[in-house]
Amino acid sequence: MAKAIFTTKADPTYDDLPEERYHFPRTYLRQVEAARGDWIVYYEPRRPSGDLSSRGGRQSYFATARVDRIEPDPARHAHFYAFVSEFLEFDRSVPFREGTRYFEAALERDDGNTNKGAFGRAVRAISEAEYDLILQAGFTQTLGELSQQGHAGQEPSGLGEEPTSFTRPVVEQIIRRPFREAAFATRVKDAYENTCAMTGLKIINGGGRAEVQAAHIRPVAQDGPDSVRNGLALSGTVHWMFDRGLISVDDDWSILIAKDRLPDTVTRLLREDRRLRPPKPPSLRPHVQFLRYHRKHIFKG
């Protein structure tokens, strides 16, 4: 096993859905096979689409996931899918270079400039140390908040047991729900500017914290990923209604209400136009695949 970088665009040329799968040609089969069973980091390049003239990509590492299995693409010759699990977005995008430091040593030439040949490879092997440095940079806010709360390093303990502290790499923290929930909440609240997407309310408590909550569209218990595209920022009451299928969202952002299940006094909480307020960047907006899952399997409309 070996850790790796997987490059994917905001508007991918291949059939990528980073939360679930990575589509690639045979050229990279050996490198992807080496990463099977191990962790990878997703990188978004400068070009957000297959158009050679396009610009505006983040040029940053933005998420991590574990490679579970590799299968041939049944519809496209000499292409494959790497299916992933435990996808988790960073709470901040990490540029491939900060100051004079490259997170991937192979990207730096002897003269200090970028090795464009190495950069051109869509799949690149990285060391354990490089992977850990990228994660530490990507989860700076989450690690800091959990540390301040006093349980960044704690695991659930049995009755009468002393809590234990993390002395392990970041990768061993991200498989635990408290860490993942904190990172997911940070990403979603930032994307929605701490504002409920269905009511338009932005309430900051006396301690300076936003009262809005981060909701999964496809629940974690039903294999929903910890992705901002699988998240909504909702006030507590609306979050409760959404999780129980009393409200949902259509592909055009229309808010759907289960018939005869909610009183008018509750529905008047929603935005007047009955439309979701999504994040401005398209890359942060709810993915139609997750919205359709919610409507099909959870919504009671």
Phi, psi and omega in degrees: 000151179205142179282156186207165171257130173248122179269129178217143182269159176298322175242081193295143174290323180267176183275060181272141162223090191310329179295338185231324188207155176231125185258132185207158178276167182303334180312324185254012185300316182297316181293321180290321177299325179294334181270356181299130182086357182239181183265147176231164174241134175273139179234133176256122183279183181295319180276117182282353180216183180284349178292119184297340181266356183287149178219169176114357176295157187289340186051046186215157169280136187227351182195165174230160179198167178251134179277121182266310185205163179233132180226146176295148173283116183290345185253349184224119184298140175061029174233156187220164173242134168256116180268134187240164174220173177056034176301136176210124178281148174291155176279354169209146176288140184248114179296152183295341178221130175241113186066238178259002183265127172263133178288332174252115182300328183292344181275353182256126175280169181299332181273005178091352178275173182281133176280095185293332177296314178294323182294333183287348179278126184288334177237124184226133176286144175227160180277167176301318181295319179295318179299315182294323178295319179296317179296317179299321179289324182285332182248029181306312183293314181297314179299320180293317181294316180294325178295318179295326180283349175085009179227026177300327183252012185265145173248158175302134182244156178283169181303126177084358181268148176282139176296145180257154181254148179288126168235020186254169177298162181302325182303330180279349175272326189287351177274355183262138187302318181304318179293314183295319179296319180294316180294318178298314181298318179300313183295315183291314180298321178295317182298323182262011177054040177058029183241135178296126185288344183253333180255338184081005182278139174231106184243125178250125183282179183298337179272003179087008180262144178286139180278351180293150181245157178262118182253138171279136176284303169267118187301149176301321180295344178245036176067027175283137182278158175274068183239143177301332179284350173250026184227156174222141172270119185224148172291163187304312182295317181292322176302314179301314180294321181294315180297331182264008174076018179277338174222157179208188183225132177276171182297335181266015179078004176294137177275125182260139182238130179297130186295132175059026180244348181230138176288156180301327181298330178280315183295338178290350175291334187287160178305145185301324181276359179055039178233143178294145173258096183278165175299154181292313179293126180304329183292347182257355185283155179306136179278139184301329181298320180284322176299318181293326177297316181297317181294323184281320191252344186238318184297137182257021182284000000 
